[in-house]
Amino acid sequence: MENFFLTFGIGWVTSKIIPFLLMLILGIGLYFIVLKILKNKWMRLSSLVLIVLPTLTYLVFNPIYQGDFTDNYRTEKITSRLYELEDERLTILVLPGCPYCEEAIEQMNSLRARIGSEQEMDIIVCTADKNDLKFYKKKSKGQMNVKISKNTRALSELAEREFPSFVFRKKGKRSRVWSNFQFGAFAKDWVEEHYE
C-alpha cells in the first residue's frame, strides 16, 4: 500500500504513515458497525478489539523496522582518498552477494524514478572483481551508474564496514553518510529535496 502512495508523489514518511491511519479508521468503522448489530453487553465490549485488528494485521505483513523512521546520518569530510565519490549525488556502497545490498537497490530504483532520469545516482561495488558488477547493473535496471571501487579500503572505512551505506556528497560541504538501518523514510525525503 505504501508504494501506491509513493506513485502519486506523496513523501516517503507520509506514505509510510497513511496505511496505518487508514487501517485505524477501518477498525473504528468496523467497531461501530458491529456495535449497532450486537445487543449482548459482553460481545459489544469484546468488539473493541476490532479497532486495532486491521492495524495489527497490516503490521504483520508490513512490519516497521528500526530504521524506517530515522535519519541518523553522520557527516564526513570527503578526503582525497575518496575521490570516486562525485558531488551532488547519492552513492550507494555495496558488497557482492550482500542480501541487504540487493534489497536496498530495489528501494533505490523507486527513489531513482522519483527524482528524475536527468539526476545521477551511483552504485559502487566494493570489490576488485569486475564480474561482481553484472548483478548490480541488472538489479538497477540500467538506471544507475554501477562502478567498481578503486579504493575499497577507504570506502569500507567511510561505511564503517556496514553495507549497504549511502553517501550524499554536496559540493563544498560535509557529506551525509547513512548505514542501511539509518536510511529510512526521513532520509529518503531529505535526499529527494536536495537533488538539484
C-alpha positions as CSV (number, residue, x, y, z in Angstrom):
1,M,0.0,0.0,0.0
2,E,3.0,2.3,0.7
3,N,4.2,2.0,-2.9
4,F,0.7,3.0,-4.1
5,F,1.0,6.4,-2.3
6,L,4.6,6.8,-3.5
7,T,3.4,6.6,-7.1
8,F,1.3,9.7,-6.5
9,G,4.3,11.7,-5.4
10,I,3.5,11.6,-1.7
11,G,6.6,11.8,0.5
12,W,8.2,8.7,2.0
13,V,7.3,9.5,5.6
14,T,3.7,10.3,4.7
15,S,3.4,7.2,2.5
16,K,4.6,5.1,5.4
17,I,2.1,6.6,7.9
18,I,-1.1,6.8,5.7
19,P,-1.7,3.0,5.6
20,F,-1.7,2.8,9.4
21,L,-4.1,5.6,9.7
22,L,-6.4,4.1,7.1
23,M,-6.3,0.7,9.0
24,L,-7.2,2.5,12.2
25,I,-10.1,4.3,10.6
26,L,-11.3,1.0,9.1
27,G,-11.1,-0.6,12.6
28,I,-13.1,2.2,14.1
29,G,-15.7,1.9,11.4
30,L,-15.9,-1.9,11.9
31,Y,-16.3,-1.4,15.6
32,F,-19.3,1.0,15.2
33,I,-21.0,-1.3,12.7
34,V,-20.6,-4.3,15.0
35,L,-21.7,-2.2,18.0
36,K,-25.1,-1.5,16.2
37,I,-25.6,-5.2,15.4
38,L,-24.7,-6.8,18.7
39,K,-27.1,-6.5,21.7
40,N,-25.1,-8.5,24.3
41,K,-23.1,-6.2,26.6
42,W,-20.0,-8.5,26.7
43,M,-20.0,-9.1,23.0
44,R,-20.1,-5.3,22.4
45,L,-17.3,-4.8,24.9
46,S,-15.2,-7.6,23.3
47,S,-15.7,-6.0,19.9
48,L,-13.3,-3.2,20.9
49,V,-10.6,-5.4,19.6
50,L,-11.9,-4.6,16.1
51,I,-10.4,-1.1,16.4
52,V,-6.8,-2.4,16.4
53,L,-7.3,-5.6,14.4
54,P,-6.8,-4.1,10.9
55,T,-3.7,-2.1,12.1
56,L,-2.2,-5.2,13.7
57,T,-2.9,-7.3,10.6
58,Y,-1.2,-4.7,8.4
59,L,1.8,-4.6,10.8
60,V,2.1,-8.4,10.5
61,F,2.6,-8.2,6.7
62,N,4.3,-4.8,6.7
63,P,6.4,-4.5,9.8
64,I,8.0,-1.3,10.9
65,Y,11.8,-1.8,11.0
66,Q,14.2,0.0,13.2
67,G,15.4,2.5,10.6
68,D,12.0,3.2,8.9
69,F,11.5,6.5,10.6
70,T,15.1,7.6,11.2
71,D,17.5,9.9,9.6
72,N,20.5,9.2,11.8
73,Y,23.2,10.3,9.5
74,R,26.7,11.3,10.3
75,T,28.7,14.0,8.5
76,E,32.0,13.2,7.0
77,K,34.6,15.4,5.3
78,I,35.4,13.7,2.0
79,T,39.2,13.4,1.6
80,S,41.2,12.9,-1.5
81,R,41.2,9.2,-0.7
82,L,37.5,9.2,-1.6
83,Y,37.9,10.8,-5.0
84,E,35.5,8.3,-6.6
85,L,32.5,9.9,-4.8
86,E,31.1,12.5,-7.0
87,D,29.4,15.8,-6.0
88,E,25.7,16.4,-5.9
89,R,24.6,12.8,-5.9
90,L,23.7,9.8,-3.8
91,T,26.2,7.0,-3.9
92,I,25.3,3.5,-2.6
93,L,28.2,1.5,-1.3
94,V,27.5,-2.3,-1.7
95,L,29.3,-5.6,-1.4
96,P,28.9,-8.5,-3.8
97,G,26.4,-11.1,-2.7
98,C,25.1,-9.0,0.2
99,P,21.3,-9.6,0.5
100,Y,20.7,-6.3,2.3
101,C,22.5,-4.5,-0.5
102,E,20.3,-6.3,-3.1
103,E,17.2,-5.2,-1.2
104,A,18.4,-1.6,-0.9
105,I,18.9,-1.4,-4.7
106,E,15.2,-2.2,-5.2
107,Q,14.3,0.7,-2.9
108,M,16.8,2.9,-4.7
109,N,15.1,2.1,-8.0
110,S,11.9,3.7,-6.6
111,L,13.8,6.7,-5.3
112,R,15.6,7.0,-8.7
113,A,12.2,7.0,-10.5
114,R,11.0,9.8,-8.3
115,I,14.0,12.2,-8.7
116,G,14.0,12.0,-12.4
117,S,16.3,10.4,-15.1
118,E,18.4,13.6,-15.5
119,Q,19.8,13.2,-12.0
120,E,22.7,10.9,-11.4
121,M,22.9,8.1,-8.8
122,D,25.9,5.8,-8.3
123,I,26.4,2.3,-7.0
124,I,30.0,1.5,-6.0
125,V,30.7,-2.2,-5.6
126,C,33.5,-2.7,-3.0
127,T,35.3,-5.5,-4.8
128,A,38.3,-6.0,-7.1
129,D,36.4,-8.4,-9.4
130,K,34.6,-6.7,-12.4
131,N,32.3,-9.7,-12.7
132,D,30.6,-8.6,-9.5
133,L,29.2,-5.5,-11.4
134,K,26.9,-7.5,-13.6
135,F,24.4,-8.4,-10.9
136,Y,24.0,-4.7,-9.7
137,K,23.8,-3.5,-13.3
138,K,20.9,-5.8,-13.8
139,K,19.3,-5.1,-10.4
140,S,19.5,-1.3,-11.0
141,K,17.8,-1.8,-14.5
142,G,20.4,0.4,-16.1
143,Q,19.1,3.4,-14.2
144,M,22.2,3.9,-12.0
145,N,25.9,4.2,-12.7
146,V,27.5,0.9,-11.4
147,K,31.2,1.2,-10.7
148,I,33.9,-1.0,-9.2
149,S,35.7,0.6,-6.2
150,K,39.1,2.0,-6.8
151,N,39.9,2.3,-3.1
152,T,38.0,-0.4,-1.3
153,R,39.7,0.2,2.0
154,A,38.8,3.9,2.1
155,L,35.2,3.3,1.1
156,S,34.9,0.5,3.7
157,E,36.2,2.8,6.4
158,L,33.7,5.5,5.3
159,A,30.9,3.0,5.5
160,E,32.3,1.8,8.9
161,R,32.1,-1.7,7.3
162,E,28.3,-1.6,7.3
163,F,26.8,-2.3,4.0
164,P,24.9,-1.0,2.2
165,S,25.8,2.5,3.1
166,F,24.5,5.7,1.4
167,V,26.6,8.8,0.9
168,F,25.2,12.1,-0.4
169,R,28.0,14.4,-1.3
170,K,27.3,18.2,-1.5
171,K,29.9,20.3,-3.2
172,G,31.9,22.3,-0.6
173,K,30.0,20.8,2.3
174,R,30.5,17.9,4.6
175,S,28.8,14.8,3.2
176,R,26.0,12.9,4.8
177,V,26.5,9.1,5.4
178,W,23.9,6.6,6.4
179,S,24.2,2.9,7.1
180,N,21.4,0.6,5.9
181,F,19.4,0.8,9.1
182,Q,19.7,4.6,9.3
183,F,18.4,5.3,5.8
184,G,14.7,5.5,6.5
185,A,11.8,7.5,5.2
186,F,13.1,10.8,6.6
187,A,16.5,10.3,4.9
188,K,14.8,9.4,1.5
189,D,12.7,12.6,1.8
190,W,15.8,14.6,2.5
191,V,17.7,13.1,-0.5
192,E,14.7,13.9,-2.8
193,E,14.7,17.5,-1.6
194,H,18.4,18.0,-2.0
195,Y,18.8,16.7,-5.5
196,E,19.2,19.7,-7.8
